[in-house]
Amino acid sequence: MEQNLSQYKIFYEVAKAGNISRAAKELFISQPAISKSISKLEGSLGVSLFTRNSRGVQLTDEGKLLYNHTKAAFEALAQGEQELKRIKDFHIGHLRIGVSNTLCKYILLPYLKGFIEKYPHIKITIESQSTAHTVNMLEQQRIDLGLIAEPSNRRPLLFNPVMEIQDTFVATKSYLNNLYLREGPDADLFQTGNILLLDKNNMTRKYIDEYLNENQLVPNQLLEVTTMDLLIEFAKIGMGIGCVIKDFVQKELDQGDLVLVPMENNIKKRTVGFAYNPYGMSTAMDKFFEAMKINMKNTFI
């Protein structure tokens, strides 16, 4: 577009008003300035846009053609401004979060409750998936946030810690009592007991396998499940010794439905937090971090 946008704006207002003096009042500029702008636009386009009469101005055929296009353009701009104002006034946006089923239920849901109450007009999409998939989607900027356990390998993402979690082994009292009764008081739990773990596709399982290898613990009877919820339920009905996240069974531990299985070396705690791509920040993300009161100090993972 060779012409200055302001010239088209002046043309549009004059054509809409049908009168230079009324357009001057609308635009808060002088009539001579408007006449000069119109003449300059006509000269650069090589056509007459208006004919003058006693009542004001009237569009030529060429002017009508240009007016239709400028009308559509300025109406589209006005609509865009209205939409932006609506987004600002109502905090409208879209937040895409990747999270595992376990972390979604026990950590994300309480965070989301307060956020939704404060920003009810922000659309939230939850991608329930593995941590590995979440990290890949973050790198490709296909999601905004990922609630994950802090991985050991460094990636071009930023990480805001939320809490520490402790993996531990639990069982029912009756299961342990029956096991010791059957196998003897000095029984090796990992050789004689039924060990309940998440399947090998899970990042938590990889972390637990490293712990088992470091401590030379080899489960003889192994039951693998796909979700932490199932693992906890199986442990609660006495199917075996489950490796779970302690925070997620604290109620069962307090009530005595489950007990901790003492280990010579405790599993190291892990940090859970929100990972995000620094090149994909959005207003919705800013509002989320603000609502969650998460320390925005950037630490690379």
C-alpha positions in Angstrom: 0.0 0.0 0.0 1.7 3.1 -1.2 -0.5 5.7 0.5 -0.3 6.7 4.1 -3.0 5.0 6.2 -4.1 8.4 7.6 -5.0 9.5 4.1 -7.4 6.6 3.7 -8.8 7.3 7.2 -9.5 10.9 6.1 -11.1 9.7 2.9 -13.2 7.2 4.7 -14.5 9.8 7.2 -15.3 12.4 4.5 -17.1 9.8 2.4 -19.1 8.6 5.4 -20.0 12.1 6.5 -20.6 13.4 2.9 -19.3 16.7 4.1 -15.7 18.0 4.8 -16.7 20.3 7.7 -18.4 17.4 9.6 -15.4 15.1 8.9 -13.1 17.8 10.2 -15.0 17.9 13.5 -15.0 14.1 13.7 -11.2 13.9 13.1 -10.3 17.1 15.0 -8.3 18.5 12.1 -8.9 21.6 10.0 -10.9 21.6 6.7 -7.9 22.8 4.7 -5.8 19.9 6.0 -8.6 17.5 4.9 -8.9 19.0 1.5 -5.1 18.8 1.0 -5.0 15.2 2.1 -7.9 14.3 -0.3 -6.2 16.1 -3.2 -2.9 14.3 -2.4 -4.6 10.9 -2.4 -6.4 11.6 -5.7 -3.2 12.7 -7.2 -1.3 9.6 -6.2 -4.1 7.3 -7.3 -4.7 9.2 -10.6 -8.5 9.4 -10.1 -11.1 11.8 -8.8 -12.7 10.4 -5.6 -15.3 13.2 -5.0 -17.4 15.7 -6.8 -18.2 18.9 -4.9 -21.7 20.4 -4.6 -23.4 22.9 -2.5 -24.3 20.4 0.2 -20.9 18.9 0.5 -19.2 16.1 -1.5 -20.3 13.1 -3.4 -18.4 10.0 -4.2 -17.5 9.3 -7.9 -17.7 5.7 -9.2 -14.0 5.3 -8.4 -14.6 6.8 -5.0 -17.4 4.4 -4.3 -15.2 1.5 -5.2 -12.4 2.7 -2.8 -14.9 3.5 -0.1 -16.3 -0.1 -0.1 -12.7 -1.4 0.5 -11.8 1.2 3.1 -15.1 0.6 4.9 -14.4 -3.1 5.2 -10.8 -2.4 6.3 -11.7 0.1 9.1 -14.6 -2.0 10.3 -12.3 -5.0 10.5 -9.8 -2.9 12.5 -12.6 -1.7 14.8 -13.7 -5.3 15.4 -10.2 -6.3 16.1 -9.9 -3.6 18.7 -13.2 -4.6 20.3 -12.0 -8.2 20.5 -8.8 -7.2 22.1 -10.6 -5.0 24.6 -12.9 -7.9 25.4 -10.0 -10.2 25.9 -8.4 -7.7 28.3 -11.6 -6.9 30.2 -12.6 -10.5 30.7 -9.1 -12.0 30.8 -10.0 -14.3 27.9 -7.3 -16.7 26.7 -6.3 -20.3 26.2 -4.0 -22.3 28.5 -2.8 -25.7 27.3 -1.4 -28.0 30.0 0.3 -31.4 29.7 0.3 -33.6 32.8 0.2 -37.2 33.9 -3.0 -38.7 35.4 -1.4 -38.9 38.8 -0.1 -35.4 39.0 -3.3 -34.0 37.5 -5.5 -35.5 40.2 -3.3 -34.9 43.2 -1.5 -31.6 42.4 -3.0 -29.8 39.3 -6.7 -30.0 40.3 -6.3 -28.0 43.5 -4.3 -25.3 41.6 -6.9 -25.1 38.8 -9.8 -24.7 41.2 -8.5 -21.3 42.4 -7.3 -20.3 39.0 -10.7 -20.9 37.4 -12.5 -19.1 40.1 -10.3 -16.0 39.5 -10.2 -16.3 35.6 -13.4 -18.1 34.5 -13.1 -16.9 30.9 -9.7 -18.5 30.2 -10.1 -21.7 28.3 -8.1 -24.6 29.7 -7.1 -27.7 27.7 -5.6 -30.7 29.6 -3.4 -33.1 27.7 -3.3 -36.2 29.9 -0.2 -38.1 28.9 3.2 -39.3 29.9 5.9 -36.9 31.1 8.1 -37.7 28.1 5.3 -36.7 25.7 4.6 -33.5 27.7 8.3 -32.5 27.5 8.3 -33.1 23.7 5.1 -31.0 23.3 6.6 -28.2 25.3 9.8 -28.1 23.1 7.5 -28.0 20.0 5.4 -25.2 21.7 2.3 -27.4 21.2 1.3 -26.8 24.9 2.0 -23.9 27.2 2.7 -25.7 30.5 3.8 -29.1 31.7 3.4 -30.3 35.3 6.2 -32.8 35.6 8.8 -34.1 38.0 12.1 -32.3 37.4 14.1 -34.4 35.0 17.9 -34.9 35.4 18.8 -34.0 31.8 19.0 -30.4 30.7 16.6 -29.1 28.1 15.8 -25.6 26.7 12.9 -25.2 29.1 12.3 -23.2 32.2 11.1 -24.9 35.4 9.2 -23.5 38.4 9.2 -25.9 41.4 5.9 -26.4 43.2 6.6 -29.1 45.8 8.8 -32.1 46.7 7.4 -35.6 46.5 8.6 -38.7 48.3 8.4 -42.2 46.7 8.0 -44.9 49.3 6.9 -48.5 49.7 3.6 -49.3 51.4 1.4 -52.2 52.2 -1.4 -53.2 54.5 -0.6 -54.5 58.0 -2.3 -57.8 57.3 -0.3 -58.4 54.1 3.0 -57.9 55.9 1.9 -60.0 58.9 0.8 -62.9 56.6 4.0 -62.6 54.6 6.2 -62.8 57.7 4.1 -65.6 59.1 4.5 -67.6 55.9 8.2 -66.7 55.1 9.6 -66.0 58.6 10.5 -62.8 60.4 13.7 -62.3 58.5 12.1 -62.7 55.0 13.4 -60.6 52.1 10.4 -58.7 51.1 11.6 -58.2 47.5 12.2 -61.9 47.1 9.1 -63.2 48.8 6.6 -60.4 48.5 4.5 -59.3 45.6 6.0 -55.9 44.5 3.6 -53.5 42.8 5.1 -51.0 40.4 4.1 -48.7 37.6 4.8 -50.0 34.1 8.1 -49.4 32.4 6.7 -46.6 30.1 6.3 -44.4 33.2 9.0 -41.8 34.2 8.4 -42.7 37.9 9.1 -46.3 37.1 12.4 -45.4 35.5 13.3 -43.4 38.7 12.4 -46.4 40.9 14.3 -48.8 38.7 17.4 -46.7 39.2 16.9 -46.9 43.0 16.4 -50.6 42.9 19.5 -51.1 40.9 21.6 -48.9 43.1 20.5 -50.8 46.2 20.7 -54.2 44.5 17.0 -54.9 45.1 15.5 -57.4 42.6 11.8 -58.1 42.9 11.0 -61.8 42.4 7.3 -61.3 41.9 6.3 -58.2 40.1 2.9 -56.8 39.3 2.9 -53.8 36.9 0.0 -51.3 36.6 -0.6 -48.3 34.3 -1.7 -45.7 36.9 -0.8 -44.6 40.4 -4.4 -44.8 41.4 -4.6 -48.5 40.5 -1.4 -49.1 42.3 -2.7 -47.5 45.5 -6.0 -49.4 45.3 -4.2 -52.7 44.8 -2.0 -52.0 47.8 -5.0 -51.1 49.9 -6.8 -54.4 49.2 -3.6 -56.4 50.2 -2.3 -57.5 46.9 1.3 -56.6 47.7 3.8 -54.0 48.5 3.3 -50.9 46.3 5.8 -48.2 45.5 3.7 -45.0 45.7 4.1 -41.3 46.3 3.8 -40.8 50.0 1.9 -37.5 49.8 -0.8 -39.2 47.8 -1.5 -41.9 50.4 -1.1 -39.7 53.5 -4.7 -40.1 54.4 -4.5 -43.9 54.2 -1.3 -43.8 56.3 -2.9 -41.6 59.0 -6.0 -43.9 59.1 -3.9 -47.1 59.3 -5.2 -48.5 56.0 -1.6 -48.6 54.8 1.7 -48.7 56.6 5.2 -47.7 55.4 7.6 -50.5 54.6 10.9 -49.6 56.3 13.8 -49.4 53.8 17.5 -49.4 54.6 17.9 -46.5 52.2 15.0 -44.1 51.5 14.3 -43.1 47.9 15.5 -39.6 47.2 12.8 -36.9 47.0 11.8 -35.5 43.6 10.8 -31.9 42.8 7.5 -31.4 40.9 6.8 -28.1 39.1 5.6 -26.4 36.0 7.9 -26.5 32.9 7.4 -24.1 30.0 9.1 -22.9 26.8 10.4 -19.4 27.3 9.6 -18.6 23.7 5.9 -19.4 24.1 4.8 -17.1 27.0 1.3 -15.8 26.8 -1.0 -13.6 28.8 -2.9 -16.7 30.0 0.4 -18.1 31.3 1.2 -14.9 33.1 -2.2 -14.9 34.8 -1.7 -18.6 35.8 1.7 -17.9 37.4 0.3 -14.9 39.1 -2.7 -16.8 40.4 -0.6 -19.7 41.6 1.9 -17.3 43.3 4.7 -19.4 41.8 8.2 -18.0 42.1 9.0 -16.8 38.6 12.7 -17.1 39.1 13.9 -19.0 36.0 15.9 -22.2 36.6 16.9 -24.3 33.7 16.1 -28.0 33.8 
